[in-house]
Amino acid sequence: MRASAELLGRGTIGTTYKAVLDNQLIVTVKRLDANKTAITSGDVFEQHMDAVGGLRHPNLVPMRAYFQAKGERLVIYDYQPNGSLFNLIHGSRSTRAKPLHWTSCLKIAEDVAQSLAYIHQASRLVHGNLKSSNVLLGADFEACLTDYCLAILAESSSTEDPDSAAYKAPETRKSNHRTTSRSDVYSFGVLLLELLTGKHPSQHPFLAPTDTLDWVRSVREENSGEYNRLGMLTEVASVCRLTSPEQRPAMWQVLKMIQEIKERVMMEDNASSGYS
């Protein structure tokens, strides 16, 4: 890489840089790990990236280009200046992270659900590696997915890392089992609990749905007025995290659930303000 580059982080199948090009355009460059993606031939890589490059949605970080030559594979995205959802939730290591406000959780959940539903319906592709560090914040602090549809390029056994493991659906933890749209749904449920509690998925206890709500409430220490709203979002997270993939809803159904919660809350707020 000849452009001026700054290391942003090391991910599941590659390393990410902030790069300033000759024309002063700032981009994010994902350098894929040659060993982990060796299973994918050059032709298959190009076909896949052409399909991924055709995805366009307000809640997807736009992929601008890809490159491969002499074992080097790069994916170029628009640069997002406001950091990741991981940083927003967990803050710096020196501060005790507090859960995000309820309304922020709802907005981010809707943004992420919108983009996942779009990927599943528009292309039949899957994200395959959903986690809070792969959700970036746009110029208006909208949540935008990055690293979408890249996990399939690598061997499943080579992409496992501690940061990602807790988001994985049970069926994908078996060797050579590819991710599906329903395993994306499971990861979304885990992400939603991370949003609601401020706890990394590695710290989530394995609980029944009824006990999950008690745990969320105890972590957030909310006043009783928010209990019902918390319950609705926690219920969405629980149904997404069902062990059997066949029992999980499709992502468009999850999106509909979240939008119905949003509409219900708006009606309640309007009523309490004397508008209806």
ABEGO torsion letter per residue (X at the ends): XABBBBBAEBBAAEBBBBBBBAAGBBBBBBBBBAAAAAABBAAAAAAAAAAAAABBBAABBBBABBBBBGGBBBBBBBBBAAEBAAAAAAEBAABBBBBBBAAAAAAAAAAAAAAAAAAAAAAGBBAGABBAAABBBBAAGBBBBBGBGAAAABBAAAABBAAAAAABBAAAABBGBBBBAAAAAAAAAAAAAAAAAGBBAAABBBBBAAAAAAAAAAAAGBBAAAAAAAAAAAAAAAAAABABAAABBBAAAAAAAAAAAAAAAAAAAAAAAGAX
